[in-house]
Amino acid sequence: MSYKESIGTKENPLHLKTPPLSSDYTMHVDQKDGKEILVCTVGKTVLHYDIRCIDDLYQMLKEHNDWVDLGSKDEKQESQKGTVEHWGRSPENPIRGWYGLKKNFRGRFGMYIPPLMEALGLAEVTHEKRGNKMRAK
């Protein structure tokens, strides 16, 4: 994973905007329980994602070979099948479940991971007020 340095550290995180360009947040790589994770900070809220999600989502997008709806939802909300959010919590993805690691904050995969992948040059993301999509580059 040569892109880890681009994501940043706690002291120097990557600054990003949500797909509608309405909110700022940061992302950095850290260690938890001996594993590298993505740490997403939105205001005072901190979310953790399995760093493997970057490679796995990129592979899914390459195989899909078209735009995929983001469909971002909180953990407690039902996700729509066929969206990035649904894939990020599906028993059919490569880790067989949630890429979100922090209980009660495992959702919003479709909000925070796509802009990171866009910043890393792995994907294109639309930036509409609603109904955003992504595809692999």
GIZIDA-V815733 format. One record per pair of residues at least 12 apart in sequence whose C-alpha atoms are under 10 Angstrom apart, sorted by sequence separation. I is the first residue (numbers start at 0). J is the second residue. D is the distance in whole Angstrom. If there is no record, write none. Layout:
BEGIN
[[I;J;D] [I;J;D]]
END
This chain:
BEGIN
[[12;24;10] [13;25;5] [14;26;7] [26;38;5] [27;39;7] [36;48;6] [37;49;6] [38;50;9] [68;80;10] [69;81;9] [70;82;5] [71;83;8] [72;84;7] [85;97;9] [86;98;9] [87;99;8] [113;125;10] [114;126;10] [122;134;5] [123;135;6] [124;136;10] [12;25;6] [13;26;5] [14;27;9] [25;38;8] [26;39;5] [27;40;9] [35;48;9] [36;49;5] [37;50;5] [68;81;7] [69;82;5] [70;83;6] [71;84;5] [72;85;9] [84;97;10] [121;134;9] [122;135;4] [123;136;6] [11;25;9] [12;26;6] [13;27;6] [25;39;6] [26;40;6] [35;49;7] [36;50;5] [37;51;9] [67;81;7] [68;82;5] [69;83;5] [70;84;5] [71;85;8] [74;88;9] [84;98;10] [121;135;6] [122;136;5] [11;26;9] [12;27;5] [13;28;10] [24;39;7] [25;40;5] [26;41;9] [34;49;9] [35;50;6] [36;51;8] [37;52;9] [67;82;6] [68;83;6] [69;84;6] [70;85;8] [120;135;9] [121;136;5] [9;25;9] [11;27;8] [12;28;8] [24;40;6] [25;41;7] [31;47;9] [34;50;9] [35;51;9] [36;52;10] [37;53;10] [66;82;10] [67;83;7] [68;84;9] [69;85;9] [70;86;10] [71;87;10] [117;133;9] [120;136;7] [9;26;8] [10;27;9] [23;40;9] [24;41;5] [25;42;9] [68;85;10] [69;86;10] [88;105;8] [116;133;9] [117;134;9] [7;25;9] [8;26;8] [9;27;6] [23;41;7] [24;42;7] [29;47;9] [87;105;9] [88;106;8] [113;131;10] [116;134;10] [117;135;9] [6;25;9] [7;26;7] [8;27;5] [9;28;7] [22;41;8] [23;42;8] [24;43;10] [26;45;10] [28;47;10] [87;106;8] [113;132;9] [114;133;9] [116;135;9] [117;136;9] [6;26;6] [7;27;5] [8;28;6] [9;29;7] [22;42;9] [24;44;10] [25;45;10] [26;46;9] [27;47;10] [28;48;10] [87;107;9] [88;108;8] [113;133;7] [116;136;10] [6;27;5] [7;28;6] [8;29;7] [24;45;10] [26;47;10] [29;50;10] [85;106;9] [87;108;6] [110;131;9] [113;134;9] [5;27;9] [6;28;7] [7;29;9] [28;50;8] [84;106;8] [86;108;9] [87;109;8] [109;131;9] [4;27;9] [5;28;10] [60;83;9] [74;97;10] [84;107;7] [85;108;9] [86;109;9] [109;132;9] [3;27;8] [4;28;8] [15;39;10] [17;41;10] [59;83;9] [83;107;10] [84;108;5] [85;109;8] [109;133;10] [3;28;7] [14;39;10] [74;99;9] [83;108;7] [84;109;5] [87;112;10] [12;38;9] [13;39;10] [14;40;10] [83;109;5] [84;110;8] [12;39;9] [56;83;8] [59;86;9] [82;109;8] [83;110;9] [12;40;9] [74;102;9] [75;103;8] [78;106;9] [84;112;10] [8;37;10] [9;38;8] [74;103;6] [75;104;9] [77;106;10] [78;107;10] [83;112;9] [7;37;10] [8;38;9] [56;86;8] [73;103;8] [74;104;6] [75;105;9] [76;106;8] [83;113;9] [6;37;9] [56;87;8] [73;104;7] [74;105;5] [75;106;8] [78;109;10] [3;35;10] [6;38;10] [55;87;10] [73;105;8] [74;106;4] [59;92;9] [72;105;10] [73;106;5] [74;107;7] [3;37;10] [59;93;10] [72;106;6] [73;107;5] [74;108;9] [52;87;8] [71;106;8] [72;107;5] [73;108;9] [56;92;9] [71;107;5] [72;108;8] [73;109;10] [55;92;8] [56;93;9] [70;107;9] [71;108;6] [72;109;7] [73;110;10] [55;93;7] [69;107;9] [70;108;9] [71;109;4] [72;110;8] [48;87;10] [55;94;9] [69;108;9] [70;109;6] [71;110;5] [52;92;10] [69;109;5] [70;110;8] [71;111;9] [52;93;9] [68;109;9] [69;110;7] [51;93;9] [52;94;9] [69;111;10] [51;94;9] [69;112;10] [69;113;8] [49;94;10] [52;97;10] [53;98;10] [52;98;6] [3;50;9] [51;98;8] [52;99;9] [49;97;9] [50;98;8] [48;97;9] [49;98;5] [50;99;10] [83;132;9] [0;50;10] [48;98;5] [49;99;6] [82;132;9] [83;133;8] [0;51;9] [2;53;10] [18;69;9] [47;98;8] [48;99;4] [49;100;7] [82;133;10] [47;99;6] [48;100;5] [0;53;9] [46;99;7] [47;100;5] [48;101;8] [0;54;8] [46;100;8] [47;101;6] [46;101;6] [47;102;9] [69;124;9] [45;101;9] [46;102;9] [48;104;10] [52;108;9] [56;112;9] [57;113;10] [68;124;10] [69;125;10] [46;103;9] [47;104;8] [48;105;8] [56;113;9] [66;123;9] [67;124;10] [68;125;10] [46;104;6] [47;105;7] [48;106;10] [66;124;9] [45;104;8] [46;105;7] [47;106;10] [53;112;8] [57;116;8] [66;125;9] [70;129;9] [71;130;9] [44;104;9] [46;106;9] [48;108;8] [52;112;8] [53;113;9] [56;116;9] [61;121;10] [69;129;10] [70;130;7] [71;131;9] [46;107;9] [47;108;10] [60;121;10] [61;122;10] [69;130;7] [70;131;8] [36;98;10] [37;99;9] [38;100;10] [46;108;10] [53;115;9] [54;116;10] [60;122;9] [68;130;7] [69;131;6] [70;132;8] [36;99;10] [37;100;10] [48;111;10] [53;116;7] [68;131;6] [69;132;5] [36;100;9] [48;112;9] [57;121;7] [67;131;9] [68;132;4] [69;133;7] [46;111;10] [56;121;10] [57;122;8] [66;131;9] [67;132;5] [68;133;7] [53;119;10] [56;122;10] [66;132;6] [67;133;5] [68;134;9] [54;121;9] [65;132;10] [66;133;5] [67;134;6] [53;121;9] [65;133;8] [66;134;5] [67;135;10] [65;134;6] [66;135;8] [41;111;9] [64;134;7] [65;135;8] [40;111;10] [63;134;8] [64;135;7] [39;111;8] [63;135;9] [64;136;9] [39;112;9] [60;133;8] [61;134;8] [62;135;9] [60;134;6] [61;135;6] [37;112;9] [59;134;10] [60;135;5] [61;136;8] [59;135;9] [60;136;9] [57;134;8] [58;135;8] [56;134;10] [57;135;6] [56;135;9] [57;136;9] [26;111;9] [25;111;9] [26;112;9] [24;111;8] [26;115;8] [25;115;9] [18;109;9] [19;110;9] [17;109;10] [18;110;7] [17;110;6] [18;111;8] [16;110;9] [17;111;6] [18;112;10] [20;114;10] [16;111;8] [17;112;9] [18;113;8] [15;111;9] [17;113;9] [18;114;6] [17;114;7] [16;114;7] [17;115;9] [15;114;7] [16;115;9] [18;117;10] [15;115;7] [14;115;9] [13;115;8] [15;117;10] [16;118;10] [15;118;8] [14;118;10] [13;118;9] [19;124;10] [20;125;10] [21;126;10] [18;124;7] [19;125;8] [20;126;7] [21;127;10] [18;125;7] [19;126;5] [20;127;8] [21;128;8] [18;126;5] [19;127;5] [20;128;8] [6;115;8] [17;126;8] [18;127;7] [19;128;5] [5;115;10] [6;116;10] [16;126;10] [18;128;8] [19;129;7] [18;129;9] [19;130;9] [6;118;9] [18;130;9] [19;131;8] [5;118;9] [6;119;8] [18;131;7] [2;116;10] [5;119;7] [18;132;9] [18;133;10] [3;119;9] [2;119;7] [2;120;10]]
END
